[in-house]
Amino acid sequence: MMLEHLLPKSKTDLVRVMQQMRISKIEIVDGYVAANEHELLQAANDMSAGLGDVTIIMVRS
């Protein structure tokens, strides 16, 4: 989970925060389309199974 006092405001901040996280699993969804919302929700549900927190980072490019 991202530390509340380290919420990223720039790309550099985001990279710095992610380097400090203990990441056990990562899922990348590239090219999100609103019609595929079910797939995104299913991936989030699959990730949330088990122990630990889930952090979702959305980037618009």
Order of alpha helices (4+ residues) and beta strands (2+ residues): alpha-alpha
